[in-house]
């Protein structure tokens, strides 16, 4: 793994994975559910590494890790007689406290995005997470096109024009930057001399940024060509789950459509269409927008990214 691999959160995840696999090898007794979880994490991390480096061999390793995770779960089911669907306790990327911090960032972005469009809001969210602690963060053109596809350059130009974002050079230079030479962007509203909207530390920032990257970069959501609004909906649903994957607090019975619409920059009546796309991508297991709420549940594969309420 390159020492200067960017984004930082990916490098940290790969380091943690290496440590976790070594720790597993030192166990006196095997635990196939733990091993399957490690293989699944490896698959997701190698997909992101492939995105960052353009190395197709890493994508091949990601597919091998996916197969290893499935095979390991099948071995566990055969040994215990336990159906796969009733398998291991979910190992979540975010702690409950980190999930609460993630929701703070989502609320902040909804209130402070300089333009209401979904593409701008998605960029503001991801750039805020890169620069949340000191107002400065490293970004590459590949990051931006991964988040926004063909809209990336226009969105960055709008953010610069509104002075929400400052660059050391031109937008074109940022778009051309590669992982080995990221650009240090500045978000003036998050500089230390401003009032601090976030109280979390370096580890939590990196963990939340990595969580958001994994949701936005989800392979199956990408295959369904989700819009920026659809990716925002995936983020919001992931951030607001109960331990069983149901959306929203039990007392609230789902997520309010008006709040979802504001965050996703969509009319409330279009939430159902985007939720249907997430069902097709295997992100949501079910969804219902009857009344004034989105009721539903994360699919099993998305549960590790669920942020507990």
C-alpha positions in Angstrom: 0.0 0.0 0.0 1.5 3.4 -1.0 2.4 5.5 2.1 0.9 8.6 0.5 -2.4 6.9 -0.6 -5.3 9.4 -0.6 -8.0 9.8 0.7 -6.6 9.4 4.2 -9.7 7.5 5.4 -9.0 4.8 2.8 -5.4 4.4 3.9 -6.6 4.2 7.6 -9.2 1.6 6.7 -6.6 -0.6 4.9 -4.2 -0.3 7.8 -7.0 -1.3 10.2 -7.9 -4.2 8.0 -4.4 -5.5 8.0 -4.2 -5.2 11.7 -7.6 -7.0 12.0 -6.6 -9.9 9.8 -3.3 -10.3 11.7 -5.3 -10.3 15.0 -7.6 -12.9 13.6 -4.7 -15.1 12.7 -3.6 -15.0 16.4 -7.0 -16.3 17.7 -6.9 -19.7 19.3 -10.4 -20.6 18.0 -11.7 -19.6 14.6 -14.8 -17.5 14.3 -16.2 -17.7 10.8 -18.6 -14.8 11.3 -15.8 -12.5 12.2 -13.7 -13.7 9.3 -16.6 -13.2 6.8 -17.0 -9.6 8.1 -13.3 -9.0 7.5 -13.5 -10.3 3.9 -16.6 -8.1 3.3 -14.7 -5.0 4.6 -11.8 -5.9 2.4 -14.0 -6.1 -0.7 -15.5 -2.6 0.0 -12.0 -1.2 0.8 -10.4 -2.6 -2.4 -13.3 -1.3 -4.5 -12.5 2.2 -3.2 -8.8 1.7 -3.7 -9.4 0.7 -7.3 -11.5 3.8 -7.7 -8.7 5.9 -6.3 -5.8 4.3 -8.2 -7.5 3.1 -11.5 -5.8 -0.3 -10.9 -8.2 -3.0 -12.2 -6.2 -5.8 -10.4 -7.5 -4.3 -7.1 -11.1 -4.7 -8.4 -10.3 -8.3 -9.1 -9.1 -8.7 -5.5 -12.3 -7.1 -4.3 -14.4 -9.7 -6.1 -12.3 -12.5 -4.6 -12.9 -11.0 -1.2 -16.7 -10.9 -1.8 -16.6 -14.6 -2.8 -14.5 -15.4 0.3 -17.0 -13.7 2.5 -19.9 -15.6 1.0 -18.0 -18.9 1.2 -17.1 -18.3 4.8 -20.7 -17.6 5.7 -21.8 -20.7 3.9 -19.2 -22.7 5.9 -20.6 -21.2 9.1 -24.1 -22.1 8.1 -23.1 -25.7 7.3 -21.3 -26.1 10.6 -24.0 -24.6 12.8 -27.2 -25.5 10.8 -28.0 -21.8 11.1 -29.6 -20.1 7.9 -27.5 -17.4 6.4 -30.1 -14.8 7.0 -29.9 -15.4 10.7 -26.1 -15.0 10.7 -23.7 -12.9 12.5 -24.3 -9.8 14.6 -23.7 -6.8 12.3 -20.3 -5.1 12.7 -21.1 -1.4 12.0 -18.6 1.0 10.6 -19.9 3.8 12.8 -20.3 3.7 16.6 -23.6 5.2 17.9 -21.7 8.4 18.9 -20.1 8.6 15.5 -23.5 8.1 13.8 -24.8 11.0 15.9 -21.9 13.2 14.6 -22.7 12.1 11.1 -26.3 13.3 11.4 -25.0 16.6 12.8 -23.0 17.0 9.5 -26.0 16.2 7.4 -28.1 18.7 9.2 -25.4 21.4 8.9 -25.1 20.8 5.1 -28.8 21.0 4.6 -28.8 24.4 6.4 -25.6 25.9 4.9 -25.3 24.6 1.3 -24.8 27.8 -0.9 -27.2 26.4 -3.6 -30.2 24.1 -3.2 -29.5 21.7 -6.0 -28.8 18.0 -5.1 -25.5 18.0 -7.0 -24.2 21.0 -5.1 -25.5 19.6 -1.8 -23.7 16.3 -2.3 -20.4 18.1 -3.1 -20.8 20.3 -0.1 -21.4 17.3 2.1 -18.3 15.4 0.9 -16.1 18.4 0.9 -17.3 19.4 4.4 -16.3 16.0 5.7 -12.8 16.3 4.1 -12.3 19.7 5.8 -14.5 19.5 8.9 -11.8 19.9 11.6 -9.6 22.7 10.2 -11.3 24.1 7.1 -8.7 22.5 4.9 -8.7 19.1 3.2 -7.2 17.1 0.4 -9.3 16.4 -2.7 -8.6 15.1 -6.2 -10.4 15.3 -9.5 -11.1 11.6 -9.3 -12.9 12.1 -6.0 -15.1 14.8 -7.5 -16.0 12.8 -10.6 -16.7 9.7 -8.5 -19.2 11.7 -6.5 -20.7 13.8 -9.3 -19.8 12.2 -12.6 -20.2 14.7 -15.5 -21.5 17.5 -13.2 -18.3 17.8 -11.1 -16.6 20.7 -12.9 -19.7 22.9 -13.1 -20.5 22.3 -9.4 -17.0 23.2 -8.3 -17.1 26.4 -10.4 -20.4 27.4 -8.6 -18.9 26.7 -5.2 -15.8 28.8 -6.0 -17.9 31.6 -7.5 -20.0 31.8 -4.3 -16.8 31.8 -2.2 -17.9 28.7 -0.3 -14.8 27.0 -1.6 -11.3 28.3 -2.3 -8.6 26.7 -4.4 -4.9 27.3 -4.6 -5.2 27.2 -8.4 -7.8 26.8 -11.0 -10.8 24.5 -11.2 -9.3 22.8 -14.2 -6.1 22.0 -12.2 -8.3 20.5 -9.4 -10.2 18.4 -11.9 -6.9 17.1 -13.4 -5.3 16.2 -10.0 -4.5 12.6 -9.3 -4.4 10.6 -6.0 -0.6 11.0 -5.9 -0.9 14.8 -5.9 -4.2 15.9 -4.2 -5.2 19.6 -4.0 -5.5 21.3 -0.6 -8.9 22.9 -0.7 -10.2 25.5 1.8 -13.8 25.9 3.1 -13.7 29.4 4.7 -16.8 28.7 6.9 -14.9 25.9 8.6 -11.6 27.7 9.3 -10.5 27.7 13.0 -11.2 31.5 13.4 -14.9 30.8 12.6 -17.4 29.4 15.1 -16.9 25.7 15.2 -20.0 23.7 14.0 -18.5 20.3 14.8 -16.9 19.1 18.0 -15.6 15.7 16.9 -11.9 14.7 16.6 -9.7 13.4 13.9 -10.6 9.8 14.2 -14.4 10.5 14.1 -14.0 12.8 11.1 -12.0 10.2 9.2 -14.5 7.5 10.1 -17.6 9.6 9.0 -15.8 10.6 5.8 -15.1 7.0 5.1 -18.7 6.0 5.8 -20.0 8.7 3.4 -17.5 7.6 0.7 -18.7 4.0 1.0 -22.4 5.0 0.7 -21.9 7.4 -2.2 -19.5 5.0 -3.9 -21.6 1.9 -3.4 -21.1 -0.3 -6.5 -24.7 -1.4 -6.9 -26.0 2.1 -6.5 -23.5 3.2 -9.1 -24.7 0.5 -11.5 -28.3 1.8 -11.2 -26.9 5.3 -12.3 -28.4 6.9 -9.2 -28.7 10.7 -9.3 -27.1 13.0 -6.7 -30.6 13.1 -5.1 -30.6 9.3 -4.9 -27.2 9.2 -3.3 -28.3 11.8 -0.8 -31.3 9.6 0.0 -29.0 6.6 0.5 -26.9 8.7 2.9 -29.9 9.9 4.9 -31.5 6.5 5.2 -28.2 5.0 6.3 -27.7 7.7 8.9 -31.2 7.2 10.5 -31.7 3.5 11.4 -32.6 1.3 14.3 -30.5 -1.8 15.2 -32.8 -3.9 13.0 -32.3 -1.6 10.0 -35.8 0.0 10.2 -35.8 3.7 9.3 -36.3 6.3 11.9 -37.1 6.1 15.6 -39.6 3.5 16.6 -41.9 6.2 18.0 -41.7 8.2 14.8 -42.5 5.2 12.5 -40.2 6.3 9.7 -38.6 9.4 8.3 -40.5 12.6 7.6 -41.0 13.2 3.9 -40.7 17.0 4.2 -37.3 16.7 5.9 -36.1 14.1 3.4 -37.2 16.4 0.5 -35.3 19.3 1.9 -32.1 17.3 2.4 -32.3 15.5 -1.0 -33.4 18.7 -2.8 -36.5 16.9 -4.2 -40.2 17.5 -4.2 -41.7 15.2 -1.5 -43.7 13.3 -4.2 -40.4 12.2 -5.9 -39.0 10.5 -2.8 -40.9 7.3 -3.7 -39.2 7.1 -7.1 -35.8 7.5 -5.6 -36.6 5.0 -2.9 -37.6 2.5 -5.6 -34.2 3.0 -7.3 -32.5 2.1 -3.9 -34.7 -1.0 -3.6 -33.6 -2.0 -7.1 -30.0 -1.4 -6.1 -30.4 -3.7 -3.0 -29.8 -0.7 -0.6 -33.3 -0.7 0.8 -35.2 -4.0 1.4 -38.6 -2.2 1.3 -40.0 1.3 1.3 -43.4 2.9 1.7 -44.2 6.6 1.3 -47.9 6.5 2.3 -48.9 9.5 4.4 -46.2 11.9 5.4 -43.3 9.5 6.1 -40.9 7.1 4.4 -41.1 3.8 6.1 -38.8 1.0 5.3 -35.7 -0.9 6.1 -32.1 -1.1 5.0 -31.2 -4.3 3.0 -29.0 -6.8 4.8 -25.9 -5.8 2.8 -26.3 -2.2 3.9 -26.7 -2.9 7.6 -22.9 -2.4 8.3 -23.3 1.2 7.1 -26.4 1.9 9.2 -25.9 4.7 11.7 -27.8 3.8 14.9 -30.3 6.3 16.3 
